[in-house]
């Protein structure tokens, strides 16, 4: 079985790469991963330390939808 180790489609909200897909800061990548696996409260907590966090969540309202996926194929389909 081949496992993918890439985050689904997510747009950066950080000031350096704002609006660029897949150009996430470390905290954005961590928050995305936490949120996708069901730890959204923890993801919001770590992002709350950054003034631009609201911009990140506003650019990526679909992150929580990735939680509904059960397979890599479903995540890839949702990412389109």
N, CA, C and O atoms as CSV, one atom per row, in Angstrom:
chain,resi,resn,atom,element,x,y,z
A,1,UNK,N,N,0.843,-1.179,0.000
A,1,UNK,CA,C,0.000,0.000,0.000
A,1,UNK,C,C,0.888,1.241,0.000
A,1,UNK,O,O,1.808,1.359,0.810
A,2,UNK,N,N,0.609,2.141,-0.894
A,2,UNK,CA,C,1.374,3.382,-1.010
A,2,UNK,C,C,0.662,4.468,-0.221
A,2,UNK,O,O,-0.517,4.733,-0.456
A,3,UNK,N,N,1.360,5.095,0.706
A,3,UNK,CA,C,0.784,6.166,1.509
A,3,UNK,C,C,1.288,7.515,1.036
A,3,UNK,O,O,2.485,7.703,0.819
A,4,UNK,N,N,0.368,8.450,0.880
A,4,UNK,CA,C,0.746,9.805,0.509
A,4,UNK,C,C,1.084,10.586,1.764
A,4,UNK,O,O,0.437,10.426,2.799
A,5,UNK,N,N,2.076,11.410,1.670
A,5,UNK,CA,C,2.449,12.251,2.806
A,5,UNK,C,C,2.480,13.697,2.378
A,5,UNK,O,O,3.474,14.400,2.558
A,6,UNK,N,N,1.393,14.117,1.821
A,6,UNK,CA,C,1.266,15.505,1.383
A,6,UNK,C,C,-0.067,16.025,1.891
A,6,UNK,O,O,-1.061,15.299,1.930
A,7,UNK,N,N,-0.072,17.266,2.270
A,7,UNK,CA,C,-1.324,17.868,2.704
A,7,UNK,C,C,-2.224,18.111,1.503
A,7,UNK,O,O,-1.735,18.311,0.391
A,8,UNK,N,N,-3.518,18.096,1.713
A,8,UNK,CA,C,-4.424,18.427,0.607
A,8,UNK,C,C,-4.267,19.896,0.216
A,8,UNK,O,O,-3.505,20.631,0.845
A,9,UNK,N,N,-4.973,20.313,-0.804
A,9,UNK,CA,C,-4.910,21.688,-1.292
A,9,UNK,C,C,-5.230,22.664,-0.165
A,9,UNK,O,O,-6.326,22.639,0.395
A,10,UNK,N,N,-4.277,23.514,0.160
A,10,UNK,CA,C,-4.436,24.550,1.179
A,10,UNK,C,C,-3.676,25.780,0.694
A,10,UNK,O,O,-2.601,25.669,0.103
A,11,UNK,N,N,-4.250,26.949,0.953
A,11,UNK,CA,C,-3.653,28.212,0.517
A,11,UNK,C,C,-3.020,28.909,1.723
A,11,UNK,O,O,-3.612,28.966,2.800
A,12,UNK,N,N,-1.834,29.425,1.532
A,12,UNK,CA,C,-1.121,30.112,2.612
A,12,UNK,C,C,-1.821,31.410,3.000
A,12,UNK,O,O,-2.328,32.143,2.151
A,13,UNK,N,N,-1.837,31.673,4.293
A,13,UNK,CA,C,-2.385,32.922,4.803
A,13,UNK,C,C,-1.313,33.764,5.465
A,13,UNK,O,O,-1.591,34.860,5.952
A,14,UNK,N,N,-0.084,33.254,5.485
A,14,UNK,CA,C,1.006,33.991,6.129
A,14,UNK,C,C,1.429,35.169,5.251
A,14,UNK,O,O,1.242,35.125,4.035
A,15,UNK,N,N,1.990,36.211,5.840
A,15,UNK,CA,C,2.329,37.423,5.090
A,15,UNK,C,C,3.356,37.217,3.974
A,15,UNK,O,O,3.345,37.959,2.992
A,16,UNK,N,N,4.224,36.244,4.101
A,16,UNK,CA,C,5.267,36.019,3.097
A,16,UNK,C,C,4.705,35.362,1.841
A,16,UNK,O,O,5.056,35.759,0.730
A,17,UNK,N,N,3.843,34.371,1.999
A,17,UNK,CA,C,3.330,33.605,0.853
A,17,UNK,C,C,1.820,33.696,0.707
A,17,UNK,O,O,1.197,32.775,0.179
A,18,UNK,N,N,1.224,34.787,1.165
A,18,UNK,CA,C,-0.227,34.935,1.169
A,18,UNK,C,C,-0.839,34.595,-0.187
A,18,UNK,O,O,-0.438,35.127,-1.222
A,19,UNK,N,N,-1.816,33.699,-0.152
A,19,UNK,CA,C,-2.568,33.352,-1.352
A,19,UNK,C,C,-1.927,32.291,-2.233
A,19,UNK,O,O,-2.505,31.908,-3.251
A,20,UNK,N,N,-0.759,31.814,-1.868
A,20,UNK,CA,C,-0.069,30.812,-2.683
A,20,UNK,C,C,-0.425,29.407,-2.191
A,20,UNK,O,O,-0.255,29.102,-1.010
A,21,UNK,N,N,-0.916,28.556,-3.088
A,21,UNK,CA,C,-1.227,27.189,-2.683
A,21,UNK,C,C,0.031,26.422,-2.298
A,21,UNK,O,O,1.078,26.564,-2.929
A,22,UNK,N,N,-0.084,25.620,-1.268
A,22,UNK,CA,C,0.973,24.720,-0.799
A,22,UNK,C,C,2.217,25.430,-0.254
A,22,UNK,O,O,3.182,24.751,0.096
A,23,UNK,N,N,2.237,26.732,-0.169
A,23,UNK,CA,C,3.399,27.470,0.347
A,23,UNK,C,C,3.153,27.855,1.802
A,23,UNK,O,O,3.194,29.032,2.160
A,24,UNK,N,N,2.900,26.860,2.623
A,24,UNK,CA,C,2.506,27.092,4.003
A,24,UNK,C,C,3.704,27.304,4.921
A,24,UNK,O,O,4.794,26.783,4.687
A,25,UNK,N,N,3.471,28.073,5.957
A,25,UNK,CA,C,4.456,28.148,7.032
A,25,UNK,C,C,4.337,26.852,7.832
A,25,UNK,O,O,3.386,26.090,7.656
A,26,UNK,N,N,5.290,26.613,8.695
A,26,UNK,CA,C,5.251,25.391,9.522
A,26,UNK,C,C,3.984,25.340,10.369
A,26,UNK,O,O,3.364,24.283,10.491
A,27,UNK,N,N,3.593,26.470,10.954
A,27,UNK,CA,C,2.418,26.470,11.818
A,27,UNK,C,C,1.145,26.242,10.995
A,27,UNK,O,O,0.211,25.604,11.483
A,28,UNK,N,N,1.088,26.742,9.776
A,28,UNK,CA,C,-0.073,26.492,8.930
A,28,UNK,C,C,-0.168,25.008,8.561
A,28,UNK,O,O,-1.252,24.426,8.566
A,29,UNK,N,N,0.966,24.415,8.245
A,29,UNK,CA,C,0.974,22.990,7.904
A,29,UNK,C,C,0.549,22.155,9.113
A,29,UNK,O,O,-0.244,21.223,8.980
A,30,UNK,N,N,1.074,22.490,10.279
A,30,UNK,CA,C,0.709,21.759,11.488
A,30,UNK,C,C,-0.779,21.933,11.789
A,30,UNK,O,O,-1.465,20.962,12.107
A,31,UNK,N,N,-1.275,23.153,11.690
A,31,UNK,CA,C,-2.692,23.414,11.956
A,31,UNK,C,C,-3.580,22.681,10.961
A,31,UNK,O,O,-4.634,22.165,11.333
A,32,UNK,N,N,-3.166,22.633,9.712
A,32,UNK,CA,C,-3.942,21.905,8.711
A,32,UNK,C,C,-3.992,20.420,9.056
A,32,UNK,O,O,-5.059,19.808,9.044
A,33,UNK,N,N,-2.843,19.855,9.360
A,33,UNK,CA,C,-2.796,18.438,9.724
A,33,UNK,C,C,-3.643,18.136,10.947
A,33,UNK,O,O,-4.393,17.159,10.957
A,34,UNK,N,N,-3.531,18.963,11.976
A,34,UNK,CA,C,-4.335,18.766,13.178
A,34,UNK,C,C,-5.824,18.841,12.866
A,34,UNK,O,O,-6.609,18.017,13.335
A,35,UNK,N,N,-6.197,19.814,12.085
A,35,UNK,CA,C,-7.605,20.002,11.757
A,35,UNK,C,C,-8.157,18.832,10.947
A,35,UNK,O,O,-9.269,18.364,11.196
A,36,UNK,N,N,-7.382,18.370,9.989
A,36,UNK,CA,C,-7.833,17.271,9.123
A,36,UNK,C,C,-8.076,15.996,9.928
A,36,UNK,O,O,-9.004,15.245,9.630
A,37,UNK,N,N,-7.257,15.750,10.935
A,37,UNK,CA,C,-7.430,14.520,11.717
A,37,UNK,C,C,-8.359,14.702,12.920
A,37,UNK,O,O,-8.474,13.810,13.761
A,38,UNK,N,N,-9.019,15.855,12.995
A,38,UNK,CA,C,-10.053,16.041,13.998
A,38,UNK,C,C,-9.684,16.866,15.209
A,38,UNK,O,O,-10.465,16.941,16.158
A,39,UNK,N,N,-8.530,17.480,15.208
A,39,UNK,CA,C,-8.103,18.307,16.335
A,39,UNK,C,C,-8.195,19.790,15.968
A,39,UNK,O,O,-7.227,20.538,16.105
A,40,UNK,N,N,-9.363,20.193,15.506
A,40,UNK,CA,C,-9.538,21.571,15.033
A,40,UNK,C,C,-9.356,22.594,16.157
A,40,UNK,O,O,-8.803,23.670,15.927
A,41,UNK,N,N,-9.808,22.273,17.352
A,41,UNK,CA,C,-9.631,23.217,18.476
A,41,UNK,C,C,-8.154,23.477,18.751
A,41,UNK,O,O,-7.753,24.614,18.998
A,42,UNK,N,N,-7.354,22.429,18.708
A,42,UNK,CA,C,-5.918,22.587,18.919
A,42,UNK,C,C,-5.287,23.380,17.774
A,42,UNK,O,O,-4.391,24.196,17.989
A,43,UNK,N,N,-5.769,23.128,16.554
A,43,UNK,CA,C,-5.276,23.866,15.390
A,43,UNK,C,C,-5.590,25.353,15.534
A,43,UNK,O,O,-4.738,26.201,15.269
A,44,UNK,N,N,-6.797,25.660,15.946
A,44,UNK,CA,C,-7.161,27.064,16.148
A,44,UNK,C,C,-6.321,27.688,17.265
A,44,UNK,O,O,-5.948,28.858,17.184
A,45,UNK,N,N,-6.032,26.917,18.290
A,45,UNK,CA,C,-5.233,27.445,19.398
A,45,UNK,C,C,-3.828,27.833,18.945
A,45,UNK,O,O,-3.360,28.931,19.246
A,46,UNK,N,N,-3.156,26.941,18.225
A,46,UNK,CA,C,-1.783,27.289,17.807
A,46,UNK,C,C,-1.785,28.419,16.786
A,46,UNK,O,O,-0.851,29.219,16.746
A,47,UNK,N,N,-2.816,28.492,15.967
A,47,UNK,CA,C,-2.889,29.577,14.986
A,47,UNK,C,C,-3.254,30.911,15.642
A,47,UNK,O,O,-2.951,31.975,15.103
A,48,UNK,N,N,-3.905,30.848,16.807
A,48,UNK,CA,C,-4.341,32.082,17.470
A,48,UNK,C,C,-3.163,32.954,17.909
A,48,UNK,O,O,-3.349,34.121,18.253
A,49,UNK,N,N,-1.975,32.403,17.901
A,49,UNK,CA,C,-0.786,33.157,18.296
A,49,UNK,C,C,-0.296,34.098,17.191
A,49,UNK,O,O,0.622,34.889,17.406
A,50,UNK,N,N,-0.908,34.011,16.018
A,50,UNK,CA,C,-0.484,34.800,14.859
A,50,UNK,C,C,-1.613,35.733,14.422
A,50,UNK,O,O,-2.764,35.315,14.295
A,51,UNK,N,N,-1.272,36.980,14.198
A,51,UNK,CA,C,-2.265,37.975,13.817
A,51,UNK,C,C,-2.939,37.709,12.488
A,51,UNK,O,O,-4.034,38.213,12.240
A,52,UNK,N,N,-2.318,36.938,11.641
A,52,UNK,CA,C,-2.860,36.657,10.314
A,52,UNK,C,C,-3.641,35.339,10.269
A,52,UNK,O,O,-4.019,34.881,9.190
A,53,UNK,N,N,-3.885,34.730,11.431
A,53,UNK,CA,C,-4.562,33.425,11.483
A,53,UNK,C,C,-5.959,33.469,10.881
A,53,UNK,O,O,-6.368,32.537,10.189
A,54,UNK,N,N,-6.687,34.542,11.140
A,54,UNK,CA,C,-8.042,34.629,10.580
A,54,UNK,C,C,-8.007,34.591,9.061
A,54,UNK,O,O,-8.875,33.990,8.428
A,55,UNK,N,N,-7.003,35.235,8.481
A,55,UNK,CA,C,-6.856,35.198,7.027
A,55,UNK,C,C,-6.633,33.789,6.511
A,55,UNK,O,O,-7.160,33.412,5.464
A,56,UNK,N,N,-5.852,33.013,7.247
A,56,UNK,CA,C,-5.608,31.620,6.854
A,56,UNK,C,C,-6.907,30.823,6.859
A,56,UNK,O,O,-7.215,30.127,5.892
A,57,UNK,N,N,-7.670,30.924,7.947
A,57,UNK,CA,C,-8.930,30.169,8.024
A,57,UNK,C,C,-9.929,30.670,6.997
A,57,UNK,O,O,-10.685,29.874,6.440
A,58,UNK,N,N,-9.951,31.970,6.733
A,58,UNK,CA,C,-10.877,32.505,5.730
A,58,UNK,C,C,-10.529,32.031,4.322
A,58,UNK,O,O,-11.422,31.804,3.505
A,59,UNK,N,N,-9.248,31.882,4.037
A,59,UNK,CA,C,-8.823,31.386,2.720
A,59,UNK,C,C,-9.085,29.893,2.549
A,59,UNK,O,O,-9.146,29.402,1.422
A,60,UNK,N,N,-9.239,29.177,3.642
A,60,UNK,CA,C,-9.334,27.715,3.606
A,60,UNK,C,C,-10.543,27.169,4.363
A,60,UNK,O,O,-10.381,26.349,5.267
A,61,UNK,N,N,-11.751,27.610,4.008
A,61,UNK,CA,C,-12.928,27.127,4.750
A,61,UNK,C,C,-13.195,25.639,4.528
A,61,UNK,O,O,-13.952,25.024,5.280
A,62,UNK,N,N,-12.586,25.070,3.514
A,62,UNK,CA,C,-12.820,23.671,3.153
A,62,UNK,C,C,-11.968,22.692,3.949
A,62,UNK,O,O,-12.127,21.481,3.797
A,63,UNK,N,N,-11.067,23.186,4.796
A,63,UNK,CA,C,-10.191,22.287,5.559
A,63,UNK,C,C,-11.009,21.291,6.379
A,63,UNK,O,O,-10.683,20.104,6.418
A,64,UNK,N,N,-12.047,21.758,7.020
A,64,UNK,CA,C,-12.846,20.859,7.844
A,64,UNK,C,C,-13.540,19.783,7.012
A,64,UNK,O,O,-13.843,18.709,7.532
A,65,UNK,N,N,-13.793,20.047,5.749
A,65,UNK,CA,C,-14.424,19.044,4.884
A,65,UNK,C,C,-13.497,17.855,4.646
A,65,UNK,O,O,-13.961,16.744,4.388
A,66,UNK,N,N,-12.191,18.088,4.734
A,66,UNK,CA,C,-11.246,16.987,4.555
A,66,UNK,C,C,-11.399,15.942,5.658
A,66,UNK,O,O,-11.025,14.785,5.468
A,67,UNK,N,N,-11.943,16.338,6.806
A,67,UNK,CA,C,-12.165,15.383,7.896
A,67,UNK,C,C,-13.150,14.292,7.493
A,67,UNK,O,O,-13.104,13.186,8.032
A,68,UNK,N,N,-14.025,14.589,6.566
A,68,UNK,CA,C,-15.053,13.632,6.145
A,68,UNK,C,C,-14.509,12.544,5.233
A,68,UNK,O,O,-15.186,11.548,4.980
A,69,UNK,N,N,-13.305,12.727,4.746
A,69,UNK,CA,C,-12.708,11.772,3.811
A,69,UNK,C,C,-12.133,10.574,4.564
A,69,UNK,O,O,-11.569,10.711,5.650
A,70,UNK,N,N,-12.293,9.402,3.960
A,70,UNK,CA,C,-11.785,8.173,4.572
A,70,UNK,C,C,-10.590,7.587,3.836
A,70,UNK,O,O,-9.878,6.742,4.379
A,71,UNK,N,N,-10.369,8.028,2.611
A,71,UNK,CA,C,-9.261,7.488,1.825
A,71,UNK,C,C,-8.496,8.621,1.164
A,71,UNK,O,O,-8.977,9.751,1.080
A,72,UNK,N,N,-7.300,8.300,0.698
A,72,UNK,CA,C,-6.480,9.268,-0.022
A,72,UNK,C,C,-7.204,9.732,-1.281
A,72,UNK,O,O,-7.157,10.909,-1.638
A,73,UNK,N,N,-7.867,8.804,-1.943
A,73,UNK,CA,C,-8.594,9.156,-3.169
A,73,UNK,C,C,-9.693,10.174,-2.894
A,73,UNK,O,O,-9.910,11.088,-3.689
A,74,UNK,N,N,-10.386,10.016,-1.768
A,74,UNK,CA,C,-11.432,10.969,-1.410
A,74,UNK,C,C,-10.837,12.350,-1.131
A,74,UNK,O,O,-11.420,13.365,-1.512
A,75,UNK,N,N,-9.696,12.392,-0.480
A,75,UNK,CA,C,-9.033,13.665,-0.200
A,75,UNK,C,C,-8.611,14.318,-1.518
A,75,UNK,O,O,-8.802,15.520,-1.702
A,76,UNK,N,N,-8.044,13.539,-2.424
A,76,UNK,CA,C,-7.632,14.096,-3.718
A,76,UNK,C,C,-8.824,14.611,-4.505
A,76,UNK,O,O,-8.740,15.653,-5.155
A,77,UNK,N,N,-9.926,13.891,-4.450
A,77,UNK,CA,C,-11.138,14.325,-5.157
A,77,UNK,C,C,-11.675,15.612,-4.538
A,77,UNK,O,O,-12.094,16.516,-5.260
A,78,UNK,N,N,-11.667,15.702,-3.225
A,78,UNK,CA,C,-12.143,16.898,-2.532
A,78,UNK,C,C,-11.243,18.092,-2.824
A,78,UNK,O,O,-11.701,19.234,-2.821
A,79,UNK,N,N,-9.963,17.828,-3.075
A,79,UNK,CA,C,-8.993,18.900,-3.317
A,79,UNK,C,C,-9.163,19.569,-4.670
A,79,UNK,O,O,-8.619,20.649,-4.901
A,80,UNK,N,N,-9.901,18.949,-5.551
A,80,UNK,CA,C,-10.050,19.507,-6.920
A,80,UNK,C,C,-10.974,20.688,-6.942
A,80,UNK,O,O,-11.207,21.271,-8.001
